[in-house]
């Protein structure tokens, strides 16, 4: 499966994405995140893009239900991936449009991404 989500520690969840991200797989990730938000409260997300090929073409990417329902409970988002995906990934994550701070890191900065996510606001 090209997209998985796992509880990493405390309020941090790791999402690994490889290959072409399909809408159905991202829906599964959002469903898990929604359940965790409902049971835990606010969470932080670490997205790691591995051999990422982009997003499948789908009209469903414009669905903002998850964002409207749970977006305010995501405290921070770190994205780790190749530089070529920086702009599109930040746009996809709604950087600058959501309450959560969203930052992009190079693969060599994976530990810095974790440190940033765990640091106080």
C-alpha positions as CSV (number, residue, x, y, z in Angstrom):
1,X,0.0,0.0,0.0
2,X,1.5,3.3,-1.0
3,X,0.1,5.3,2.0
4,X,0.2,4.1,5.6
5,X,-0.3,5.8,8.9
6,X,1.1,4.6,12.3
7,X,1.1,6.0,15.8
8,X,4.6,7.0,16.4
9,X,4.7,8.5,19.9
10,X,2.4,10.5,22.2
11,X,0.5,12.8,19.7
12,X,2.7,12.1,16.7
13,X,1.5,10.0,13.8
14,X,3.8,9.0,10.8
15,X,2.4,8.8,7.4
16,X,4.5,7.1,4.8
17,X,3.7,7.7,1.1
18,X,5.4,5.9,-1.8
19,X,4.7,5.7,-5.5
20,X,1.5,7.3,-6.8
21,X,-0.8,8.5,-4.0
22,X,-4.4,7.3,-4.8
23,X,-7.5,9.0,-3.4
24,X,-8.8,5.8,-1.8
25,X,-5.5,5.3,0.1
26,X,-5.5,8.8,1.3
27,X,-9.1,8.4,2.4
28,X,-7.9,5.5,4.6
29,X,-5.2,7.7,6.2
30,X,-7.7,10.4,6.8
31,X,-10.1,8.0,8.4
32,X,-7.5,6.8,10.9
33,X,-6.4,10.3,11.6
34,X,-10.1,11.3,12.3
35,X,-10.5,8.5,14.7
36,X,-7.3,9.4,16.6
37,X,-8.3,13.1,16.8
38,X,-11.7,12.1,18.1
39,X,-10.2,9.9,20.8
40,X,-6.9,11.8,21.6
41,X,-7.5,15.4,20.7
42,X,-4.9,17.3,18.8
43,X,-2.2,15.4,16.8
44,X,0.9,16.2,14.8
45,X,1.7,14.6,11.5
46,X,5.0,13.5,9.9
47,X,4.7,12.8,6.2
48,X,7.6,10.9,4.6
49,X,7.6,10.7,0.8
50,X,9.6,7.7,-0.4
51,X,10.0,7.1,-4.1
52,X,7.0,9.5,-4.5
53,X,5.5,9.8,-7.9
54,X,2.7,12.4,-7.2
55,X,-1.0,12.2,-6.9
56,X,-3.5,10.3,-9.1
57,X,-5.8,12.4,-11.1
58,X,-9.1,12.6,-9.3
59,X,-11.8,15.2,-8.7
60,X,-12.0,14.0,-5.0
61,X,-8.9,15.9,-4.0
62,X,-11.0,19.0,-3.6
63,X,-13.2,17.5,-0.9
64,X,-12.6,19.6,2.2
65,X,-14.8,17.7,4.7
66,X,-11.9,16.3,6.7
67,X,-10.3,19.7,6.8
68,X,-13.5,21.4,8.0
69,X,-14.2,18.7,10.6
70,X,-10.7,18.0,11.9
71,X,-8.2,20.5,10.5
72,X,-8.2,22.6,13.6
73,X,-7.0,19.6,15.7
74,X,-3.8,19.1,13.7
75,X,-1.1,21.1,15.5
76,X,1.8,20.7,13.0
77,X,2.6,19.0,9.8
78,X,6.2,18.1,8.7
79,X,6.7,16.8,5.2
80,X,10.0,15.0,4.4
81,X,10.7,14.4,0.7
82,X,12.8,15.3,-2.3
83,X,13.1,18.9,-3.2
84,X,11.1,18.5,-6.4
85,X,7.9,17.8,-4.4
86,X,8.3,20.8,-2.1
87,X,5.9,23.3,-3.7
88,X,3.2,20.8,-4.6
89,X,3.3,19.1,-1.2
90,X,3.1,22.4,0.7
91,X,0.1,23.4,-1.5
92,X,-1.5,20.0,-1.0
93,X,-1.1,20.3,2.8
94,X,-2.7,23.8,2.8
95,X,0.4,25.5,4.1
96,X,-0.4,29.1,5.0
97,X,-4.1,28.4,4.8
98,X,-4.6,26.2,7.9
99,X,-4.1,26.9,11.6
100,X,-1.3,24.3,11.7
101,X,2.2,25.3,10.8
102,X,3.4,23.2,7.8
103,X,7.1,22.8,7.0
104,X,9.1,20.9,4.4
105,X,12.3,19.0,5.0
106,X,14.8,17.2,2.8
107,X,15.3,13.5,3.4
108,X,18.7,14.3,5.1
109,X,16.7,16.5,7.6
110,X,14.4,13.7,8.8
111,X,15.6,14.1,12.4
112,X,15.2,17.9,12.3
113,X,11.6,17.3,11.2
114,X,10.9,15.1,14.2
115,X,12.6,17.6,16.5
116,X,10.5,20.5,15.2
117,X,7.3,18.4,15.6
118,X,8.1,17.6,19.2
119,X,9.3,21.1,20.2
120,X,7.0,23.4,22.1
121,X,4.9,25.9,20.1
